[in-house]
Amino acid sequence: MQHLDDDQAQDIVTIDLEGKSSMADHMVVATGRSTRQVASIAQKLAETLKADGYGPVRLEGLPAADWVVLDAGDVVVHLFRPEVRSFYNIERMWSFGDDDKKTAGGTA
């Protein structure tokens, strides 16, 4: 997701969920440096996804913005503060046995 790179999200990881879950086809996990940045990234991304035709985008976790989830149907995006991401480590939970399918960096 180029928009995450543009908004200076860090440690962007995309996880392929096909065959693992019926909730979405892809999960994106990224980190913001502060609650303010997490909230800003989430709001901008929600607007962009709506404009790109993803339909209604559900946004959970504002205004606290320690962990914000965007549900855009086939894609679910998790945005964390660094400490919260380390604590929950959800990408490890969802990428079991799929290290070769996980994409890190700006290619998400």
Secondary structure, 3 states (H helix, E strand, C coil): CHHHHHCCCEEEEEEECCCCCCCCCEEEEEECCCHHHHHHHHHHHHHHHHHCCCCCCEEECCCCCCEEEEECCCEEEEEECHHHHHHHCHHHHHCCCCCCCCEEHHHC
